[in-house]
Amino acid sequence: MTTYDGPFSERRVVPRPDVDLAVFEGGAPDGPVVLHVHGYPDTHRLWRGVADLLAEDHRVVAYDTRGQGDSVTDAPDEAFAVDVLADDLLAVVDAVSPDRPVHLVGHDWGSIQAWEAVCRPGAEERIASFCAISGPHLAHVSAWVRRVLRRPTPRGVLDLVGQAVSSSYVPFLVSPLAPLVLGALGQRTMVSGLRYYRANLGARSRDPGDQRTRVPVLQLVPTRDVALRPATAAASDDFVDAIERRRIPHGHWVARTHPELVAAEVGRFVRERERAAAGRPAPPR
């Protein structure tokens, strides 16, 4: 391993088809493992503030997802489908914590691929908890859209229209124009990450019936998120055994702008899950 500065003091590589994933680790060697998954157009550095606050009591891990940061790849669009991304995530889980379930934290596309992983059969044996921030399960959202269109209500239609407006940037990102514009601006990482959108948005929606999870979920819902409306968070309610939702008055990149809030919520949720797994009662709040 190579030594690095900050909360992620060690680096390793997890080999995957088409890409070598750069994985960064640090913190308490014997603490609960918290695995952070970033979104677009970020790298593992998104989590430095959060991980720094968790590192005293937790083993903190983050990785550059395929095509981002140090995880460079020329793989085609289909190699960025959410099921492949979930395979990457679980490969990192197996590498960094083969004998103990990890606690997942995902943001944006990191949360989307984490949802895919926690809904795999038997995921609860490898993942102890999941904190989702600004990234829903795509199949759950598709089911919500179909439900609103099938039985429209004023509230449902308003939420749907609001999300459509918030997602109005997506057609540009999946268009042939996006690589040209972003490339001309020198945004190579952003160009690389466009494969996430092209591989997954507009693809045929799957039946979400088997997309359930027994992993306890905490949703942090930034109420000032310009990309995702709070209604999308509730799309997963019918597909989880246990879910807790906290609305926070901040924007999309709350992990960067308010790491202390995210770290406090993640730390609390991890402690509660660790106590439950050990059969210890939670202290009064």
SULQUICOR-V176450 format. One line per field, one symbol per residue. phi: phi as a letter, one per 20 degrees, with the letter a starting at -180 (. if undefined). burial: # if it has 9 or more other C-alpha atoms within 8 Angstrom, else .. A space follows every 50 residues. Layout:
BEGIN
phi: ???
burial: ???
END
This chain:
BEGIN
phi: .decenfeecccddfcgmbdeedccrnfgdfgedddceddddcgfgefff fffeffdcedcbbefgncleefbegfgffdfffffffggfffgffebfdb fddeccclffffffgfffefgmgffdceabddclaeffffffffffffff cfcgfffffffgffffefffgffeeffgffffffemeffffgfffffffc enfffeffgeedcdffdddedffdfeecegfffffegeccfbbcccecec egeffeecffffffffgfffgffffffemeffffe
burial: ......######.#.#..##########..##########.###.##### #####.#############.##....#.###############...#... ####################..##.############.#######.##.. .#...##.##.##..##.....##...##..##...#.############ .......#..#############.#..###.##.##..##..#......# ##.###..##.##..##.##.##.##.........
END
